[in-house]
Amino acid sequence: MICSISGEAPKEPVISPKSGLIFERRLIENYISTSGKDPVNDEDLTIEELVPINSVTSAIVPPKPPSFNSIPSLLSTFQNEWDSLALEVFALRKQLHKAREELSAALYHHDAAVRVAAKAIKERDEARVALQQLAVSIGKDEPMDDVVAESTSNGEAKTSAQIPVEIINQARDELFQLHKSQKPTLPITPEQNITVDFIANHAQPYKKADNSFLNASEKILLIGSSTGSVAVYDFKNPGKNNITKITHKGSVTALNQITYKDEQVPIIAYKEKLVVKDNKTIFNHSHDGEIFQVVSHPTLTNLFILLSRDGTWSLNDLEGMAVLFRSSEAKNISCGDIHVDGALLGTGTKNGEVIIYNLTTGQSVSNIKSKYLNIKKLLFASNGYWLLVSSSNDENESCLDIIDLRKNNTIHSINFSHELIDFAIDPSSSVIITYDSRNVISLHRFIKKGKKWLDNLSEKNIEDSNSPLLSLDILSTANDEEFESTGEMRVVGVTQNSSILEFQLAYS
């Protein structure tokens, strides 16, 4: 028999009913008197619960030595000291064992945290490098000596102006840092549901609308008609009578509005004719076909892009009233959009090809295939690395592809058995709003945790509207106070009869 505290043979052995181990009586009684627990498993224990272990010993008690009054007292003192030392050593061993277990667990958690942090840093660096490489045409940042101002009869480039490469690159870097620091998010949990609520029918300036453009940052909506008139509606001062009109001869084929020299400047395309500024200035562009889309730079408000039915695109300078570059090869372009950092132009074609161009060189840097051949719209998400592309086939089947520019492939597709009319994505890049030929607005959500998509999360049938929607845009921006504080998101729809409808997302 060995004492579990001292490790020696006990003179008066007892057993603990809690741990079932053997102890020297005096040692365990000292321990119980100070802690009231079993020394091994820390269960509550009293001295009365100790079970003595009887052994057969001689009934003859040896006589006490003559020096019992002196030496035994010293031995008793030494014994007491030894007992205290044994108890202390036992307690230290127990604490050391517990500390080792806690340290082992802490080191394991620390190691796991370091691995997770290292993986996150690696992914962030890879994303940053990929975006920078994509923005500077796969790492190349050399400006072209001369760029196209207008096309010659044989389609070759004619030199007369230069692209402001340094200015575009500087704006790209500033926008990249801005979007990196903002990272807007919706203040809702993954379990909350999102629905679309109708708010108001603001106005109806015409009997029929051909196209529209929403300047979300300025809260201004432009609606073009086939009669050549353009209605300007300000959401900051809503009201049916709060509409101003710009009149010009011709059919409006494209609209845009930019802030130029602290002034809101409309850009209106009347087929091959482009009217800017005071509605009297005719911009002499270099396209042979009808202008069907005008795209402005996010911050360099003097720069804008024209997309033409002749299959080409051009970069233009409003300040100098000059064409800086025009693509010389027709690519059958059907739509386009500029990247949120302002250095890339994405174009969709009628043969199912998405071509991304570097605006500083005019050269293509990436080619991506969509599901169907007829690409109807593409839109860069505000997170900087998603590109949304809608396409359709002859049977009016549609698909909305979400393309990750970092990997140059499709990460998710939303399929429709009917025609997809329009779509938009919110500033947090987590909610996609679609409108289809059934006259239904649908919500699709991306859950960042687990990278999970929830398609057709909720639907809103707007059959009560007296006309189908022509376009769908998000009025809220990441800088809106309501969006930052409560996640309030407002959506604008323009019907084919020019009614201005406003919706709002509701969370439950």
N, C-alpha and C positions, 0 to 999 in steps of 0.2 A: 504494500500500500504506500502510495506517494501522495503527499499534500499537493493540491493543485495550485497553491500559492507559493509555498517555499520550495517545492520540488524535493523535499526530504521526507523520510519516514516519520509520520506523526507519532507522538507519544500518547496523545489522547485523540484518536481519530473520530471524526463525526462525518455524517453524509448529509448533503443538502438535498431536500426533496424537490427543489426547483430544477437544479442542473444534474442531480444524480452523481455528483463528484465528491471526492473525499478531501477533507481539509483538517488541519490542526485546529483544535477547538479554540485555543486562545487567539489564533490569527483571524479566523472567520468571525469570532465574537467581536474582536476589535473593529473589523471591517463593517459588520452589521451595525454596531453602535454608532458609527459615523455616517453610513450611507443608507442603512435599512434595506439593502438590496443584495441579491446573490452576486458574488464577485465575477462570475463568468457570463451569465446571460442578463444581468441587471433586472431580474424579476424581484418583486417585493418579497422580503424574507425576514423573519424574526428569529431571535435566539431560541425561542421555545420550539420552533419547528425543526431545529437540528436534531438529527437522529444519531445517537452515539453508537459506535461500533464496539461491541464487547469482545474481548479477547481473553483467553485463558492465561492467567499470570499467577505467579507464586503468592500465596497468602502471607508469606513471611515478609515483613517490612524491614528492610535493613536499617540498622541504627544510624542515626545522624552523626556525622563527624564532629569532633570536638570544636572545630573552628566554624561551626555552622553559622554562628552569629556574625561572622565577618566575611569570609569568602563567599558563602551563599548569597549574601546581600549584593556583593559585587557581581556575582554571576547572574543574579536576577536582573540587575541593572543592564548588564550586557545583553541578556536575553531579550529584555524589553526593547533595547535599541535595535537588536537584530530583527525582532519581530516588526518594528516600525519600518526598518529598511526593506524587509521582505515585502511588506504591504506596498511601500512606495514603488519598489521595482516592478511589482505586479501591475500597479496602476499605470506606470509609465509604459510598460509593454503593451497594455491594453489600448492606451491612447495612441501609441505608435502604430499599432495595427489599424486602428480606425482612421488615423491620419493618412496612412498609406492607401487605404481604400478610397478615401475622399480625393486624394491627390491623383490616383489612377483615373477616377471618373472625370475629374476636372481636366486632366491632360487629354482624355479621349474627346471631351466636348470641345476643348480648344483646338485640337487637331482637326475635328470635323468643321468647326467654324472657319479655320484657316483655309481648308480645302474649298469650302463654299465661296469664301471671299475671293480666293485666287481664281476660281472659275468665273465669277461675276466680273472681275477685273479683266480677265482674258477676253470674255465676250464683249465687254465694253470697248476694249482696245481694238478688237477685230472689227466691230461695227464702225468705230471712228475711222479706222484706216480704210475700210471698204467705202464709206461715204466720201472720204476725202479723195480716194483714188477715182471713184466714179465722177466726182465733181470736177476733177482736173484731168479727165480723160485718161484714166489708168495711169496716174502719176505724172503725166506730161503736162507742163504748164507753159509751153512756149507759145507766144502770140503769133498769129499770122502776120506777115509783113503787109499784105494787101488782102482786102476782102471784097466781095461782090457788092456793088451798088445797084446795078441793074443788069439784066440779061441781054446778051447779044442775039442776033437772029439764029446763029448756029448753036445756041444753048451754052456757049462757053462763058466763063466769068469775065466781067469787065470791071477793072479796078478803079475806085475813086475815093474810098474812105477806109477808115480803120475801126475795128471793134475796140472799145475801151476795156482792154483785158484787165489791167490793174484795178480799175474801178469795180468791175464785176467780181473779181476775185476777192477784193476787200469786202464788198457787200456780202459775198458768200460766207466769208469767215465770221463776220459780225452776226449774220443771221444764224449760222450754225451754233455759235456760242449762246445766242439768245434762246433758241429752241432747246438747247441742251439744258439751260438753267431753268426754263419755264416748266416743262413736263406737266401740262395740265391734266388733271384727273377728275372724274366724276365722284362726288362725295356720297357714294352709295355702295352698299355691300353686294357681293355676287348673288345673294339670295333675293334681293329686292327685284320687283317686277317693274318694267317700263312700258308705258302706254302712250298713245298719241291722242291729245285732246284738241278739238277745234276751238279757236278763240274768236275770230272775227272775220268778216268779209269787209275789207277796208274800202274798196272802190272798184269801179269798172270804167276806165277811161275810154275804151273803144268797144266796138262790137266784135272785133276779131284781133287777136295778137299773133304776130309772126315769131317773135323771139323776145328774150328778156335778159337782163344782167343785174345781179345784186352786188352792190358794194357793201359787204357786211361790216367793215370797219367804220364806214361813214353812215351806215343804215339808210342807204339810198338805193332805190329800185328804178331801173330803166325798162320800159316796155316799148317795143317797136311794132308798128303796124304796117300793113301793106300799102297804106296811103302815103307813107313817107314821114308820118308824124311819130315823135318819140315822147312818151309821157314820163315825167320824173316825179317819183313819190318818195317823200321823206318820212321814215318811220319814227323819227324823233318828234315830229309834229303830225300825228295821224289825223285823218279826216277826209271825207269824200271830196271836199272842196279844196284840199291842199295838194293840188296837182298842177305842175307847170308842164308846158308842152313845147317841144322843139319841132319846127316844121321845115320840111325840105322836100323837093320833088324826088320821087323814086320810091322803090320798095326797100325797106330796111332789111339787110341780110346779116348784120352782126352789130353788137353793141359792147361798149366798155366805158369805164369812167376811172380816171386817175386823178391824184392830187398833184398838181403841177404849179409851182410857185405860189403855194398857199391858196390855190384855186381849184375847184372841182371842174375838171375838163372832160367833157364827153367825147368819145370817139365813135362815130357812126359810119358804118359801111352801107352804101347804096349800090349793091352789086359791085361793079368795078371801081366805083368812085368812093373815096374816103374823105369824110368831113371831120375836122377836129376843131377844138378850141371854141371860137365864137360862132361856129356854124357857117362861117364864110370862108374859112381857110380850107382849100382843097389840097390834100396830101398826095403828091405824085409818087405812088408806089411803083414797084417794078413787076407786078403780076399781070398776067394776061387774062386770068379767069376771075370769076366772082369771088369776093372776099366773104368767107362764111364764118370766120371766128377771129376775134381780136383778144390777145392775151397780154396783160401788162406785167412788168417786173414788180416783185413784192415791195422793194424800197426805192429802186432807181426809177422814179416815176416818169422820167423822160424817155425810157426805153419801153417799147412794146413790140409784140410779134404779130404778124399777119399770116393767116392760113388761107390759101386760095384753092379754088376748084381746078386750077391748072396743075394741082398736085405738089406745089412747092410751098415753102414758108420763108419768111424774111424777118430780119431784126432791124428795127427802125428807131431813129432818134427824133423825138418830138421837138427838142430844143433846137437842133440844127436843121429840122425838117429834111432829114436825109435818110436814105436807105443804107444801112451799114453792111448788111449781108443778105444775100438771097441764095437759097439752095439751087444749084444748077440742074439737079437731076430730079425729075418728077417721080414721086413715090406714092401717088394715088392717096394722098392724105385725106382722112375723113374727120379728124378731131385732134386736139392737142391741149397740153397744159404745161405750165412752168413749175419747176421744183420749188419747194418752200424756201430753199437757200438761194434761189435765183440764178444758178449757174447751169442748169440742165433744162432742156426742152424735151418733153415726151410727146410723141405723135403716134396716132393710130391710123392704120390704113384699111382699105377695103379688101385686102387679101389676108387679113388676120395677123399682121405683123406690127408689133410695137417697136418703134425705133426711138432711141434716146440720143439726143445730140448735146454736145458741149457747146455752149453759147460763145465761149472765148475763141473757139477754133472753127465752129460750124461743122465739125466732123461728127459722125455717129460713133458712139462709144458702147452701145449695147443694143442687141436685138432679141426680142422675146415674142413667142407665139401665143396667141389667145386661143380659146377653145373653138370659137366660131370665126368665120371669115370676115363678116361685116362688123368692124369695131365702130361703135356708136359714140362712146365717150370714155375718156380716161381722166383720172384725177389723182394727184399726189396727196397723200395723207400728211397731216401736220407733224407726225412723228419723224418724217424725213426718210424713212426706209420702206414705206409701203406705197405701191402704185395700184390703184383700182381701175380695172378695165372691164367695160361691158361690151358684149358682142352678141350677135344673133345670126340665125341661118334663115333660109328661105321659108321654113315652116313656122317662123315667128317664135321658135324656141330661143331662149336667151340665157346668158350666163354672166355672172359678175365674178371676175377673177381678182383675188388679192395676191399681188406679186411682191415678194421680198427682194428689194434691190440689192441687198447684201449677198444673197445667194443666187439672184437672177433666175428664180423659179417661182412657180405658183404654190402658195402655202395653203390656200383655201379657195373653194369655188362655191358660189351660191347659184343653183340652177333654177330656171323658171320654165314652165311649160307654155308660157305665153310671152308676149313682148314686154321687155323692160323699157319703160319710157325714160326714166331719169333716176338718179341716186345722188346721195350726199353722205359725207362722213363728218362726225362732230369734231370739235377741237381736241378732245382727248384721244382721238383715234380708237375709240372703243365701241361706238354705236354707229351703225350704217343704216340709213333710211332709204328705202326704195319705193318707187311708184311704178305700177305696171298697168297693162291694158285692161285689167279687170276694174280699174278705178279704185285700187286698194293701195294704201300706204302700209308698208311692212317695216318692222324693226328687227335688226340683226345685231347681236352683241358679241364682243370678244371679251372673255374673262382672262386676264393676264395670268392669274394663278392657275397653273395647269395648262395654259395656252389653249383654252377651249372656246369653240365657237357655238353660239346658240342662234340658229337661223329661224326666221319667222317667229320671233319671240312673241310678238303681238301684231295685230293687223287693225287698220282703221279704214272702213269702207266709206267713201265720200260720195255715195250715190245721190245724197241730198244736194250736191253741187249741181248747178245747171249746165256745167260744161266740164269735160275732162281737163286734167292738168296738162299744161304745156311744159312746165319746168318745176323743179323742186330744189330749194337751196336752204342752207342753214344761216339764220340771221345772227346767231350768237357767235362771239369770238372768245378766244382765251383771255382777252384783256377786259371783258365785260365783268363788272362787279357782281352782277347776279350769278353769272356762271361760276366765278371763283368761289363765292360764298355758299351758294345752295345748289349749284349744278343746273340752274335754270337754262333751258335750251329752247329757243324759238325757231320755228321753221316757216318758210314762206313758200307758198305755191301760187303760180300764175296759171290761170285756166286759159283755154283756147279762145274764150270770149273776153280775155284780159281782166277778169276778176282777180283781185289781190286777196288771197286767203292766208290767214296766219294760224299756225298750230303751235302747240307747246307739249313737250314731253313731261309726263307725270310719273312719279316714283311711288311705289307702294310696297 
